[in-house]
Amino acid sequence: MYVDDDLHNRPLSPDDLDLLQIILNEEIKVRRITIKSDQADELAGRLIRLFQSGVRQPELLRLMIRGG
């Protein structure tokens, strides 16, 4: 059965964005980079891809973003 409502196609909710922003801000602080840097853009993209692939637990997102 084909389901068109997969995680990749769902829009991010305001709560999802708040969570991802919090994690991104934490990681930026740890790495001592600026929010406007290319590194921050790459981190944001990785966080969104992880989230859309099904990783929804904040602690697991934190671990995975630091591992890469």
Buried (B, 14 or more C-beta within 10 A) or exposed (E): EEEEEEEEEEEEEEEBEEBBEEBBEBBBEEEEBEEEEEEBEEBBEBBBEBBBEEBEEEEEBBEBBEEE
